[in-house]
Amino acid sequence: MTESRLGVGLWGQATDWQAFEAAAKRVDALGYDSLWTWDHLYAIFGDPYQPIFEGYTTLAAWAAVTSRVRLGLLVGANTFRNPGLVAKTLTTLDHVSAGRVIAGLGGAWFELEHTAHGIEFGSGFGQRLDWLEDSVAAVRALLDGRSVTSSGQGRYRFEELVLLPRPVQDHVPILIGGSGERKTLRTVARHADMWNAMGSVETLRHKTEVLLRHCDDVGRDPADIELTIGCKPFIRDTEADARRLWETTMEHNRTPLSDVADDDTFWVGTPQQIAEKMRACKEIGFHTFIGEVPAPFDAETLERWINEVRPMADGA
């Protein structure tokens, strides 16, 4: 069975910087493939008025204290920034990290943080996803060394825009998060190197079939797109102990259990139970797992997922 690739997304809310940085260094030392954080300005679980750190500056700080792990946002909010600025920021991060950046991009969804900061939210998901398509196309061209001039019909206005210096990587991978069938998955088919999805195996299977149809429509080899699944592992010797960990962690994040009780991205259980969920995802083509870990950043889960659970999932 194909070996699993594991990444960790550290929640940026309900933490201080010292703990946030220490967790990032632990992820790097444990041998994870990638390290991510959110791109949000308000907390997105529970009470929105909690401390939360900004995404790109977090990645820059992490780049200075890690040495091997890939770095990205899960995912960058397209509404927050001009695409040219995003490409420049990603390129700077690629130099700071010696070629370890991944360009995580998405359409954005949290209206409250936009309203509070005076950031245009658009008329709805459809418009924001049109903006995302235009943005990702521009970012891809810029990262690849091409000049960009806008057609004048979309949201953005570029005039012979070039990106200097070039990134360290010859090809900075773009990850797009989201599973909207008409627009997001079409953008994935056109531009993405990685796709991040969430949900049950049945949901993932259906969304993958939709993505394959979009790939066929645009002439893209789907094998060129790495399928990644988002989850939130909580690992202990017994399911009861794992659940207690989940409950106390949600309390720390001011998140009522009723808000997350039906969220199937929380994988709460024993190593064997988590490995079983991973094997089911691998059977439908998802071999990369990005596990979100909330503060206070459980060290046991981080250590057991890569050292104990992954070998089980891979049949070792």
C-alpha positions in Angstrom: 0.0 0.0 0.0 1.2 3.5 -0.9 2.9 5.2 2.1 0.9 7.8 3.8 2.1 11.4 3.9 1.2 13.3 7.0 0.9 17.0 7.6 -0.1 19.0 10.7 -2.3 22.1 10.8 -1.9 23.9 14.1 -4.9 26.0 15.1 -3.9 29.6 15.4 -6.5 30.4 18.0 -6.5 30.1 21.8 -2.7 30.0 22.2 0.3 32.1 23.0 3.2 32.4 20.7 5.6 30.4 22.8 3.4 27.3 22.7 2.5 27.9 19.0 6.2 28.0 18.0 7.2 25.1 20.2 4.5 22.9 18.6 5.8 23.8 15.1 9.3 22.8 16.1 8.0 19.5 17.5 6.2 18.8 14.2 9.4 19.4 12.3 11.5 17.3 14.6 9.0 14.4 14.5 9.4 14.1 10.7 6.0 15.3 9.4 5.9 16.2 5.7 4.1 19.5 6.0 3.1 22.2 8.6 0.1 24.5 8.2 -1.9 27.1 9.9 -5.2 28.9 9.2 -5.6 32.2 7.5 -8.2 33.8 9.7 -8.4 37.1 11.6 -11.0 36.0 14.1 -11.2 32.6 15.8 -13.4 30.2 13.8 -14.2 27.6 16.4 -16.4 28.6 19.3 -16.2 32.2 20.5 -14.8 34.3 17.6 -13.3 36.8 20.1 -10.3 34.8 21.1 -6.6 35.4 20.5 -5.6 34.3 17.0 -2.3 34.8 15.0 -2.1 36.0 11.4 -1.2 33.3 8.9 1.6 34.5 6.6 3.7 36.1 9.4 3.3 32.9 11.3 4.8 30.9 8.4 7.7 33.3 8.2 8.5 32.9 11.9 8.1 29.1 11.6 10.5 29.1 8.6 13.2 30.5 10.8 12.9 27.8 13.5 12.3 24.7 11.3 14.5 23.0 8.8 12.8 20.4 6.7 9.0 20.5 7.0 7.0 22.1 4.1 5.0 25.2 5.1 1.6 26.5 3.9 -1.7 28.1 4.8 -4.8 25.9 5.0 -5.8 27.9 3.2 -5.0 31.5 2.3 -8.1 33.6 2.1 -8.2 35.1 -1.4 -10.4 38.0 -0.3 -7.8 39.3 2.1 -5.0 40.3 -0.4 -4.3 41.2 -4.0 -3.0 38.1 -5.9 0.2 39.9 -6.9 0.9 40.6 -3.2 0.2 36.9 -2.5 2.7 35.8 -5.1 5.3 38.2 -3.7 4.7 37.0 -0.1 4.9 33.3 -1.1 8.1 34.0 -3.0 9.6 35.7 0.0 8.6 32.8 2.2 10.1 30.4 -0.3 13.5 32.2 0.1 13.2 32.4 3.8 12.5 28.7 4.1 15.0 27.6 1.4 12.4 26.3 -0.9 9.7 24.8 1.4 6.6 26.9 0.7 3.3 25.5 -0.5 0.7 28.0 -1.9 -2.5 27.2 -0.1 -5.4 29.2 -1.5 -9.2 29.3 -1.0 -12.2 31.4 -1.6 -12.8 32.5 2.1 -16.1 32.0 4.0 -16.2 33.8 7.4 -18.3 36.9 6.9 -17.8 38.3 10.5 -14.0 38.8 10.1 -14.5 40.5 6.8 -17.2 42.9 8.1 -15.1 43.7 11.2 -12.0 44.6 9.2 -13.8 46.3 6.3 -12.8 43.7 3.8 -15.1 43.2 0.8 -16.9 39.8 1.1 -18.7 39.8 -2.2 -22.3 38.9 -3.0 -21.9 35.2 -2.1 -19.8 32.1 -2.6 -20.3 32.1 -6.4 -18.7 35.6 -6.8 -15.9 34.8 -4.3 -15.1 31.6 -6.2 -15.0 33.6 -9.5 -12.5 35.8 -7.8 -10.5 32.8 -6.7 -10.3 31.4 -10.2 -8.9 34.8 -11.5 -6.5 35.0 -8.5 -5.1 31.4 -8.8 -4.5 31.8 -12.5 -2.5 35.0 -11.9 -0.5 33.5 -9.0 0.3 30.4 -11.0 1.6 32.5 -13.9 3.6 34.8 -11.6 5.2 32.0 -9.7 6.2 30.4 -13.0 7.9 33.5 -14.2 5.3 34.9 -16.6 4.2 38.5 -16.9 0.5 39.1 -16.1 -1.8 41.7 -17.7 -5.5 41.5 -16.8 -8.1 41.2 -19.5 -10.1 44.0 -17.8 -13.1 41.8 -17.3 -12.4 40.3 -13.9 -11.9 41.6 -10.4 -8.2 42.3 -10.7 -6.3 44.9 -12.8 -2.7 43.9 -13.6 -0.4 45.8 -16.0 2.7 43.8 -17.1 3.1 42.5 -13.6 6.3 40.5 -13.0 7.6 38.7 -9.9 11.3 39.2 -9.0 13.1 37.5 -7.6 11.8 34.1 -8.7 10.9 31.5 -6.0 13.6 29.1 -5.0 11.5 26.2 -6.2 11.2 25.7 -9.9 7.5 24.9 -9.4 5.8 26.2 -6.2 2.9 23.7 -5.6 -0.6 25.2 -5.3 -3.0 23.6 -2.9 -6.7 24.6 -3.2 -9.1 23.8 -0.4 -12.8 23.3 -0.9 -15.2 21.0 -2.7 -17.7 23.1 -4.5 -18.7 21.1 -7.5 -19.3 23.8 -10.1 -16.5 26.2 -9.4 -13.9 25.2 -6.8 -13.3 21.7 -8.3 -13.0 23.3 -11.8 -10.4 25.6 -10.4 -8.6 22.6 -8.9 -8.6 20.8 -12.2 -7.2 23.8 -14.0 -4.5 25.0 -11.6 -3.9 22.9 -8.5 -1.1 20.6 -7.7 -2.9 19.5 -4.4 -6.5 19.4 -3.4 -7.7 19.5 0.2 -11.1 18.0 1.0 -13.0 17.0 4.1 -15.9 14.7 4.9 -16.9 11.0 4.9 -15.5 8.4 2.6 -18.8 8.5 0.6 -18.6 12.3 0.3 -15.0 12.1 -0.8 -15.7 9.4 -3.3 -18.4 11.6 -4.9 -16.3 14.7 -4.9 -13.4 12.9 -6.5 -15.7 11.7 -9.3 -16.7 15.3 -9.9 -13.1 16.4 -10.0 -12.2 13.7 -12.5 -15.0 15.0 -14.8 -13.6 18.5 -14.6 -10.1 17.2 -15.3 -11.4 15.5 -18.4 -13.1 18.7 -19.5 -10.0 20.8 -19.3 -7.5 18.1 -20.5 -5.8 17.7 -17.1 -4.2 14.4 -16.0 -5.8 13.8 -12.6 -2.7 11.9 -11.5 -0.9 15.3 -11.4 -3.2 16.4 -8.5 -2.3 15.2 -5.0 -5.4 14.3 -3.0 -5.3 15.5 0.6 -7.8 15.0 3.3 -8.3 17.2 6.4 -9.0 15.6 9.7 -8.6 16.4 13.4 -7.1 13.4 15.3 -7.3 12.9 19.1 -5.4 9.7 20.0 -5.4 7.7 23.2 -5.3 4.0 24.3 -9.0 4.0 24.8 -11.8 5.8 23.0 -13.1 7.1 26.3 -9.7 8.7 27.1 -9.6 10.2 23.6 -13.0 11.6 24.0 -12.0 13.2 27.3 -9.0 14.8 25.6 -11.3 16.1 22.8 -13.8 17.5 25.3 -11.1 19.4 27.4 -9.5 20.7 24.2 -12.8 22.1 23.0 -13.4 23.7 26.3 -10.0 25.4 26.1 -11.1 26.7 22.7 -14.4 28.0 24.1 -16.3 25.6 21.7 -19.5 24.0 22.9 -19.5 20.3 22.2 -22.9 20.7 20.6 -21.2 22.9 17.9 -18.9 20.1 16.8 -20.8 16.9 17.7 -21.8 16.2 14.1 -18.4 17.2 12.6 -17.0 14.0 11.1 -13.6 15.5 10.6 -12.9 15.0 14.3 -11.2 11.6 14.5 -11.4 10.6 18.2 -10.2 7.2 19.2 -7.5 4.6 19.6 -4.6 4.2 17.2 -6.4 1.3 15.6 -9.5 3.3 15.0 -7.6 6.2 13.5 -5.6 3.8 11.2 -8.9 2.2 10.0 -10.2 5.6 9.0 -7.0 6.3 7.1 -7.1 3.0 5.3 -10.6 3.7 4.1 -9.5 7.0 2.7 -6.5 5.5 1.0 -8.6 3.0 -0.7 -10.3 5.8 -2.7 -7.0 7.6 -3.5 -6.3 9.9 -0.6 -2.8 9.2 0.7 -2.0 12.6 2.2 -3.6 13.5 5.5 -3.4 16.9 7.1 -4.4 16.6 10.8 -5.5 19.8 12.5 -4.3 20.0 16.1 -5.9 22.7 18.4 -4.2 24.3 21.3 -3.0 23.2 23.8 -1.3 21.1 21.1 -1.4 17.5 22.4 2.1 16.1 22.2 0.9 12.5 22.6 -1.3 12.7 19.6 1.5 14.3 17.5 3.9 11.6 18.4 1.5 8.6 18.1 0.0 9.6 14.8 3.3 9.5 12.9 5.1 6.8 14.9 2.3 4.4 15.7 -0.8 5.1 13.6 0.8 5.7 10.2 2.6 2.3 10.2 -0.7 0.6 11.0 -2.5 2.5 8.2 0.2 1.6 5.7 0.1 -2.1 6.6 3.5 -2.2 8.3 
